[in-house]
Amino acid sequence: MPLSAPTGAPGAARPARRADRAGGRSRAPTGPAPVTAVLLPGAGSDAAFLRAAFAEPLRSVGVRLVAVAPRPGPGAVAGLVADLDRAARDAARRGEVLLVGGVSLGAHLAARWAADRPTGVAGLLLALPAWTGDPAAAPAALAARYSAARVRAVGAAAALAEVRAAAPRWLADELARAWTGYGDGLAASLEAAAAAPGPTRAELGRLDAPVGLAAVRGDAVHPVAVAQEWREHLPRAELVTEGAGAFGADPAVLGRAAVRAWLRAGGRPA
């Protein structure tokens, strides 16, 4: 971005001012509205992961992040949607431009929410979409139901030990931290997530705002093919994919991919 000389420096143009009709005072013209991104977490994840993945990439383009925390229990999905509603109202009251999105389940919920408000958002950041429409046979839904069953059968600690035996260390560490915050509501939260429909093709087709999609190559739970399907049905979307190794080493890789895709789709930062 080109830099201009500071106000008052030799050769610098002074900002235009206009009279206030009410009192004859002059004031500087109002600048562009600030941009806020309200993002929702995935199943069994939390706001800490959203901050790790998106805070720096969004800050680099002048966008403020609101990372919504989960409400554990059978009402987990409804709670995320209610908190998105509240955050959107708060942003509107402050005169902010709104982006919405999330990771996996959070991306699904944000997309469906925005599809019902076609003029209400300036863009979407959708990372790791896991299914379209009915979740029944989707790998992520099957994994969530299996995890919920193991938590109910052996408890969260033993279920995490099973994850550690089979999953990459970074993922096991991430789940160990996030699952702790769910307490006794973990299994019910996972079950609610597994039953929540994703956006239909028709809903995706109603999203006319710029959409940044991000996916991780080699992620069997969030297949790149799903993100590609979403891109085909979204009117203004770009997809950026990253490798699993890079994402495991730095979660901000996911956020940078989503922001980069949003900018390529026509998104305008602050």
ABEGO torsion letter per residue (X at the ends): XBBBBBBGBBGBBBBBBBBBAAAGBBBBBBBBBBBBBBBBBBBGBBAAAAAAAAAAAAAAAGBBBBBBBBBBEAAAAAAAAAAAAAAAAAAAAAGBBBBBEEBEAAAAAAAAAAAABAAABAEBBBBGBABBEBAAABAAAAAAAAAAAAAAAAEAAAAAAAAAAABBAAAAAAAAAAAAAAEAAAAAAAAAAAABBBBBAAAAAABABBBBBBBBBGBAABBAAAAAAAAAABABBBBBBBBAAAAAABAAAAAAAAAAAAAAAGBBBX
